[in-house]
């Protein structure tokens, strides 16, 4: 009998408490300013919050918590706050956009890590004409940290490509010089042969045209 009475009382208390905490907002989107990040890089998130209730709400806090895995496999949590001055009110059926800047450690491990976005809201209660605590909508976004070795590899590949291009250009220049030298050599030989032929022809012509004594 006492257990049944306790269950009834708990149910009654739950019904009393639930109306004071109502769903008031939804995080409809959360986007990053780029697809990939490097160690030590800064960035920001764009968060859009929608008011899906019958009265206005206000955002009292908006955070993004990044679960870091360092290269030494230690775990570290860091929370970043929106750059917008809060609280911000959102009218019924309207949305507002917020930005959350963040910075990555220089020794963060490469790969995917989660960003947990959370907003604290209050709902305007028209009958009592006061703000009351509402829900805390959340959103999870993945962030990709590119391996520094990949960047080094790409830089090396770019350098190799530049060297290859320079080598090809030098080979083309060498081939052009070789071709021109060959043409010049052939032209010189032809010019010398023509000159010798003309000298011989000239001498023969003089011998033939000389008057006899």
LUMKOLDO-193450 format. One record per residue (C-alpha): residue number from 1; residue in three letters; x, y, z. Coordinates in Angstrom, 1 decimal, padded with zeros to 4 digits. Layout:
REM residues N
<pt resi="NUM" resn="ALA" px="X" py="Y" pz="Z"/>
...
END
This chain:
REM residues 213
<pt resi="1" resn="UNK" px="000.0" py="000.0" pz="000.0"/>
<pt resi="2" resn="UNK" px="002.8" py="002.4" pz="000.9"/>
<pt resi="3" resn="UNK" px="004.6" py="001.6" pz="-002.4"/>
<pt resi="4" resn="UNK" px="001.5" py="002.3" pz="-004.4"/>
<pt resi="5" resn="UNK" px="001.0" py="005.6" pz="-002.5"/>
<pt resi="6" resn="UNK" px="004.7" py="006.5" pz="-003.2"/>
<pt resi="7" resn="UNK" px="004.3" py="005.8" pz="-006.9"/>
<pt resi="8" resn="UNK" px="001.2" py="008.0" pz="-007.1"/>
<pt resi="9" resn="UNK" px="002.9" py="010.9" pz="-005.3"/>
<pt resi="10" resn="UNK" px="005.9" py="010.7" pz="-007.7"/>
<pt resi="11" resn="UNK" px="003.7" py="010.7" pz="-010.7"/>
<pt resi="12" resn="UNK" px="001.8" py="013.7" pz="-009.3"/>
<pt resi="13" resn="UNK" px="005.1" py="015.6" pz="-008.7"/>
<pt resi="14" resn="UNK" px="006.3" py="014.8" pz="-012.2"/>
<pt resi="15" resn="UNK" px="003.1" py="016.3" pz="-013.7"/>
<pt resi="16" resn="UNK" px="003.7" py="019.4" pz="-011.6"/>
<pt resi="17" resn="UNK" px="007.3" py="019.8" pz="-012.6"/>
<pt resi="18" resn="UNK" px="007.0" py="019.1" pz="-016.4"/>
<pt resi="19" resn="UNK" px="005.0" py="022.2" pz="-017.2"/>
<pt resi="20" resn="UNK" px="007.8" py="024.4" pz="-015.8"/>
<pt resi="21" resn="UNK" px="010.3" py="023.1" pz="-018.3"/>
<pt resi="22" resn="UNK" px="009.1" py="023.2" pz="-021.9"/>
<pt resi="23" resn="UNK" px="010.8" py="022.7" pz="-025.2"/>
<pt resi="24" resn="UNK" px="011.4" py="026.1" pz="-026.6"/>
<pt resi="25" resn="UNK" px="014.2" py="026.0" pz="-029.2"/>
<pt resi="26" resn="UNK" px="015.9" py="023.8" pz="-031.8"/>
<pt resi="27" resn="UNK" px="019.4" py="024.0" pz="-033.2"/>
<pt resi="28" resn="UNK" px="018.6" py="023.5" pz="-036.8"/>
<pt resi="29" resn="UNK" px="022.1" py="023.7" pz="-038.2"/>
<pt resi="30" resn="UNK" px="025.7" py="024.0" pz="-037.1"/>
<pt resi="31" resn="UNK" px="028.4" py="024.5" pz="-039.8"/>
<pt resi="32" resn="UNK" px="032.2" py="025.1" pz="-039.8"/>
<pt resi="33" resn="UNK" px="034.0" py="027.7" pz="-041.7"/>
<pt resi="34" resn="UNK" px="036.1" py="025.1" pz="-043.5"/>
<pt resi="35" resn="UNK" px="036.1" py="021.4" pz="-044.2"/>
<pt resi="36" resn="UNK" px="039.5" py="020.5" pz="-042.7"/>
<pt resi="37" resn="UNK" px="041.8" py="022.2" pz="-040.1"/>
<pt resi="38" resn="UNK" px="045.4" py="022.1" pz="-039.2"/>
<pt resi="39" resn="UNK" px="047.0" py="021.9" pz="-035.8"/>
<pt resi="40" resn="UNK" px="047.1" py="025.3" pz="-034.1"/>
<pt resi="41" resn="UNK" px="044.6" py="026.7" pz="-036.6"/>
<pt resi="42" resn="UNK" px="041.6" py="029.0" pz="-035.6"/>
<pt resi="43" resn="UNK" px="038.1" py="028.8" pz="-036.9"/>
<pt resi="44" resn="UNK" px="034.5" py="029.4" pz="-036.1"/>
<pt resi="45" resn="UNK" px="031.1" py="027.7" pz="-036.1"/>
<pt resi="46" resn="UNK" px="027.9" py="029.1" pz="-037.4"/>
<pt resi="47" resn="UNK" px="024.9" py="028.0" pz="-035.3"/>
<pt resi="48" resn="UNK" px="021.3" py="028.6" pz="-036.2"/>
<pt resi="49" resn="UNK" px="018.6" py="028.4" pz="-033.5"/>
<pt resi="50" resn="UNK" px="014.9" py="028.3" pz="-034.3"/>
<pt resi="51" resn="UNK" px="012.0" py="029.2" pz="-031.9"/>
<pt resi="52" resn="UNK" px="009.3" py="026.6" pz="-032.4"/>
<pt resi="53" resn="UNK" px="007.1" py="027.7" pz="-029.5"/>
<pt resi="54" resn="UNK" px="004.0" py="030.0" pz="-029.2"/>
<pt resi="55" resn="UNK" px="005.9" py="032.7" pz="-027.4"/>
<pt resi="56" resn="UNK" px="009.3" py="034.4" pz="-027.6"/>
<pt resi="57" resn="UNK" px="012.4" py="032.8" pz="-026.1"/>
<pt resi="58" resn="UNK" px="015.8" py="034.1" pz="-025.2"/>
<pt resi="59" resn="UNK" px="019.2" py="032.4" pz="-025.5"/>
<pt resi="60" resn="UNK" px="021.2" py="032.9" pz="-022.3"/>
<pt resi="61" resn="UNK" px="024.2" py="030.8" pz="-023.1"/>
<pt resi="62" resn="UNK" px="025.7" py="029.1" pz="-026.2"/>
<pt resi="63" resn="UNK" px="028.8" py="026.9" pz="-026.1"/>
<pt resi="64" resn="UNK" px="030.8" py="024.5" pz="-028.1"/>
<pt resi="65" resn="UNK" px="032.9" py="021.9" pz="-026.3"/>
<pt resi="66" resn="UNK" px="035.7" py="020.1" pz="-028.2"/>
<pt resi="67" resn="UNK" px="036.9" py="016.8" pz="-027.1"/>
<pt resi="68" resn="UNK" px="040.7" py="017.0" pz="-027.8"/>
<pt resi="69" resn="UNK" px="042.9" py="013.9" pz="-028.2"/>
<pt resi="70" resn="UNK" px="046.5" py="015.0" pz="-027.9"/>
<pt resi="71" resn="UNK" px="049.3" py="013.4" pz="-029.7"/>
<pt resi="72" resn="UNK" px="050.4" py="011.8" pz="-026.4"/>
<pt resi="73" resn="UNK" px="046.9" py="010.3" pz="-026.2"/>
<pt resi="74" resn="UNK" px="045.8" py="012.5" pz="-023.3"/>
<pt resi="75" resn="UNK" px="042.2" py="013.8" pz="-023.4"/>
<pt resi="76" resn="UNK" px="041.3" py="017.4" pz="-022.8"/>
<pt resi="77" resn="UNK" px="038.0" py="019.2" pz="-023.0"/>
<pt resi="78" resn="UNK" px="037.8" py="022.9" pz="-023.9"/>
<pt resi="79" resn="UNK" px="034.6" py="025.0" pz="-024.1"/>
<pt resi="80" resn="UNK" px="034.2" py="028.0" pz="-026.3"/>
<pt resi="81" resn="UNK" px="031.5" py="030.6" pz="-026.1"/>
<pt resi="82" resn="UNK" px="029.6" py="032.5" pz="-028.7"/>
<pt resi="83" resn="UNK" px="031.0" py="035.9" pz="-029.7"/>
<pt resi="84" resn="UNK" px="027.4" py="037.4" pz="-029.6"/>
<pt resi="85" resn="UNK" px="026.4" py="039.3" pz="-026.5"/>
<pt resi="86" resn="UNK" px="023.7" py="037.4" pz="-024.6"/>
<pt resi="87" resn="UNK" px="020.9" py="037.1" pz="-023.8"/>
<pt resi="88" resn="UNK" px="019.3" py="037.4" pz="-027.3"/>
<pt resi="89" resn="UNK" px="015.6" py="037.1" pz="-027.8"/>
<pt resi="90" resn="UNK" px="014.0" py="035.1" pz="-030.6"/>
<pt resi="91" resn="UNK" px="010.4" py="035.8" pz="-031.6"/>
<pt resi="92" resn="UNK" px="007.9" py="033.0" pz="-032.2"/>
<pt resi="93" resn="UNK" px="008.7" py="031.1" pz="-035.5"/>
<pt resi="94" resn="UNK" px="011.9" py="033.0" pz="-036.1"/>
<pt resi="95" resn="UNK" px="015.6" py="032.0" pz="-036.2"/>
<pt resi="96" resn="UNK" px="018.8" py="033.6" pz="-035.1"/>
<pt resi="97" resn="UNK" px="022.4" py="033.0" pz="-036.2"/>
<pt resi="98" resn="UNK" px="025.3" py="032.9" pz="-033.8"/>
<pt resi="99" resn="UNK" px="029.1" py="032.5" pz="-034.3"/>
<pt resi="100" resn="UNK" px="031.4" py="030.5" pz="-031.9"/>
<pt resi="101" resn="UNK" px="035.1" py="031.1" pz="-032.5"/>
<pt resi="102" resn="UNK" px="037.6" py="028.5" pz="-031.5"/>
<pt resi="103" resn="UNK" px="041.3" py="027.7" pz="-031.7"/>
<pt resi="104" resn="UNK" px="043.0" py="024.3" pz="-032.0"/>
<pt resi="105" resn="UNK" px="046.1" py="023.3" pz="-029.9"/>
<pt resi="106" resn="UNK" px="049.3" py="022.8" pz="-031.8"/>
<pt resi="107" resn="UNK" px="049.6" py="019.2" pz="-030.5"/>
<pt resi="108" resn="UNK" px="046.1" py="018.0" pz="-031.2"/>
<pt resi="109" resn="UNK" px="045.9" py="014.6" pz="-032.8"/>
<pt resi="110" resn="UNK" px="044.9" py="014.3" pz="-036.4"/>
<pt resi="111" resn="UNK" px="041.6" py="012.7" pz="-037.4"/>
<pt resi="112" resn="UNK" px="037.9" py="013.3" pz="-036.5"/>
<pt resi="113" resn="UNK" px="036.8" py="014.8" pz="-033.2"/>
<pt resi="114" resn="UNK" px="033.4" py="015.8" pz="-031.9"/>
<pt resi="115" resn="UNK" px="032.1" py="019.3" pz="-031.2"/>
<pt resi="116" resn="UNK" px="029.2" py="019.3" pz="-028.8"/>
<pt resi="117" resn="UNK" px="027.1" py="022.5" pz="-029.1"/>
<pt resi="118" resn="UNK" px="024.7" py="023.4" pz="-026.4"/>
<pt resi="119" resn="UNK" px="022.3" py="026.3" pz="-025.9"/>
<pt resi="120" resn="UNK" px="020.6" py="027.4" pz="-022.7"/>
<pt resi="121" resn="UNK" px="017.2" py="029.0" pz="-023.2"/>
<pt resi="122" resn="UNK" px="014.4" py="030.6" pz="-021.4"/>
<pt resi="123" resn="UNK" px="010.7" py="030.8" pz="-022.4"/>
<pt resi="124" resn="UNK" px="008.5" py="033.8" pz="-021.8"/>
<pt resi="125" resn="UNK" px="005.5" py="032.9" pz="-019.8"/>
<pt resi="126" resn="UNK" px="002.7" py="035.4" pz="-020.8"/>
<pt resi="127" resn="UNK" px="000.3" py="034.7" pz="-017.9"/>
<pt resi="128" resn="UNK" px="002.9" py="035.3" pz="-015.2"/>
<pt resi="129" resn="UNK" px="004.9" py="037.8" pz="-017.3"/>
<pt resi="130" resn="UNK" px="008.2" py="036.3" pz="-016.5"/>
<pt resi="131" resn="UNK" px="011.0" py="034.2" pz="-018.0"/>
<pt resi="132" resn="UNK" px="011.1" py="030.6" pz="-017.0"/>
<pt resi="133" resn="UNK" px="013.8" py="028.0" pz="-017.5"/>
<pt resi="134" resn="UNK" px="013.4" py="026.0" pz="-020.7"/>
<pt resi="135" resn="UNK" px="015.2" py="023.2" pz="-022.5"/>
<pt resi="136" resn="UNK" px="018.9" py="023.0" pz="-023.5"/>
<pt resi="137" resn="UNK" px="018.9" py="022.0" pz="-027.2"/>
<pt resi="138" resn="UNK" px="022.1" py="020.3" pz="-028.4"/>
<pt resi="139" resn="UNK" px="023.8" py="019.5" pz="-031.6"/>
<pt resi="140" resn="UNK" px="026.9" py="017.4" pz="-032.4"/>
<pt resi="141" resn="UNK" px="029.2" py="018.3" pz="-035.3"/>
<pt resi="142" resn="UNK" px="032.4" py="016.5" pz="-036.4"/>
<pt resi="143" resn="UNK" px="035.6" py="018.4" pz="-037.0"/>
<pt resi="144" resn="UNK" px="038.5" py="017.0" pz="-039.1"/>
<pt resi="145" resn="UNK" px="042.1" py="017.7" pz="-038.2"/>
<pt resi="146" resn="UNK" px="044.4" py="017.0" pz="-041.1"/>
<pt resi="147" resn="UNK" px="047.7" py="015.2" pz="-040.5"/>
<pt resi="148" resn="UNK" px="050.8" py="017.5" pz="-040.6"/>
<pt resi="149" resn="UNK" px="052.6" py="014.7" pz="-042.5"/>
<pt resi="150" resn="UNK" px="050.0" py="015.1" pz="-045.3"/>
<pt resi="151" resn="UNK" px="050.8" py="018.8" pz="-045.5"/>
<pt resi="152" resn="UNK" px="054.5" py="018.1" pz="-045.6"/>
<pt resi="153" resn="UNK" px="053.9" py="015.4" pz="-048.3"/>
<pt resi="154" resn="UNK" px="051.9" py="017.8" pz="-050.4"/>
<pt resi="155" resn="UNK" px="054.5" py="020.5" pz="-050.0"/>
<pt resi="156" resn="UNK" px="057.2" py="018.0" pz="-051.0"/>
<pt resi="157" resn="UNK" px="055.1" py="016.9" pz="-054.0"/>
<pt resi="158" resn="UNK" px="054.7" py="020.5" pz="-055.0"/>
<pt resi="159" resn="UNK" px="058.4" py="021.1" pz="-054.8"/>
<pt resi="160" resn="UNK" px="059.1" py="018.0" pz="-056.8"/>
<pt resi="161" resn="UNK" px="056.7" py="019.0" pz="-059.4"/>
<pt resi="162" resn="UNK" px="058.3" py="022.5" pz="-059.7"/>
<pt resi="163" resn="UNK" px="061.7" py="020.8" pz="-060.0"/>
<pt resi="164" resn="UNK" px="060.4" py="018.4" pz="-062.6"/>
<pt resi="165" resn="UNK" px="059.0" py="021.4" pz="-064.6"/>
<pt resi="166" resn="UNK" px="062.3" py="023.3" pz="-064.3"/>
<pt resi="167" resn="UNK" px="064.1" py="020.1" pz="-065.5"/>
<pt resi="168" resn="UNK" px="061.8" py="019.7" pz="-068.5"/>
<pt resi="169" resn="UNK" px="062.2" py="023.4" pz="-069.4"/>
<pt resi="170" resn="UNK" px="066.0" py="023.0" pz="-069.1"/>
<pt resi="171" resn="UNK" px="065.9" py="019.9" pz="-071.3"/>
<pt resi="172" resn="UNK" px="063.8" py="021.8" pz="-073.9"/>
<pt resi="173" resn="UNK" px="066.4" py="024.7" pz="-073.8"/>
<pt resi="174" resn="UNK" px="069.2" py="022.2" pz="-074.2"/>
<pt resi="175" resn="UNK" px="067.5" py="020.5" pz="-077.1"/>
<pt resi="176" resn="UNK" px="066.8" py="023.8" pz="-078.8"/>
<pt resi="177" resn="UNK" px="070.5" py="024.9" pz="-078.4"/>
<pt resi="178" resn="UNK" px="071.7" py="021.5" pz="-079.7"/>
<pt resi="179" resn="UNK" px="069.4" py="021.8" pz="-082.7"/>
<pt resi="180" resn="UNK" px="070.5" py="025.4" pz="-083.4"/>
<pt resi="181" resn="UNK" px="074.2" py="024.4" pz="-083.1"/>
<pt resi="182" resn="UNK" px="073.6" py="021.5" pz="-085.5"/>
<pt resi="183" resn="UNK" px="071.9" py="023.8" pz="-088.0"/>
<pt resi="184" resn="UNK" px="074.7" py="026.3" pz="-087.5"/>
<pt resi="185" resn="UNK" px="077.3" py="023.6" pz="-088.1"/>
<pt resi="186" resn="UNK" px="075.6" py="022.3" pz="-091.2"/>
<pt resi="187" resn="UNK" px="075.2" py="025.9" pz="-092.5"/>
<pt resi="188" resn="UNK" px="078.9" py="026.7" pz="-091.8"/>
<pt resi="189" resn="UNK" px="080.0" py="023.5" pz="-093.7"/>
<pt resi="190" resn="UNK" px="077.8" py="024.3" pz="-096.6"/>
<pt resi="191" resn="UNK" px="079.0" py="027.9" pz="-096.7"/>
<pt resi="192" resn="UNK" px="082.6" py="026.7" pz="-096.6"/>
<pt resi="193" resn="UNK" px="082.0" py="024.2" pz="-099.4"/>
<pt resi="194" resn="UNK" px="080.3" py="026.8" pz="-101.6"/>
<pt resi="195" resn="UNK" px="083.2" py="029.2" pz="-100.9"/>
<pt resi="196" resn="UNK" px="085.8" py="026.6" pz="-101.9"/>
<pt resi="197" resn="UNK" px="083.7" py="025.7" pz="-105.0"/>
<pt resi="198" resn="UNK" px="083.6" py="029.4" pz="-106.0"/>
<pt resi="199" resn="UNK" px="087.3" py="029.9" pz="-105.5"/>
<pt resi="200" resn="UNK" px="088.1" py="026.8" pz="-107.6"/>
<pt resi="201" resn="UNK" px="085.6" py="028.0" pz="-110.3"/>
<pt resi="202" resn="UNK" px="087.1" py="031.4" pz="-110.3"/>
<pt resi="203" resn="UNK" px="090.6" py="030.1" pz="-110.7"/>
<pt resi="204" resn="UNK" px="089.6" py="027.9" pz="-113.6"/>
<pt resi="205" resn="UNK" px="087.8" py="030.8" pz="-115.2"/>
<pt resi="206" resn="UNK" px="091.0" py="032.9" pz="-115.0"/>
<pt resi="207" resn="UNK" px="093.1" py="030.2" pz="-116.5"/>
<pt resi="208" resn="UNK" px="090.8" py="029.8" pz="-119.4"/>
<pt resi="209" resn="UNK" px="090.4" py="033.5" pz="-120.0"/>
<pt resi="210" resn="UNK" px="094.1" py="034.3" pz="-119.9"/>
<pt resi="211" resn="UNK" px="095.5" py="035.4" pz="-123.4"/>
<pt resi="212" resn="UNK" px="098.1" py="033.2" pz="-125.0"/>
<pt resi="213" resn="UNK" px="101.6" py="034.7" pz="-125.6"/>
END
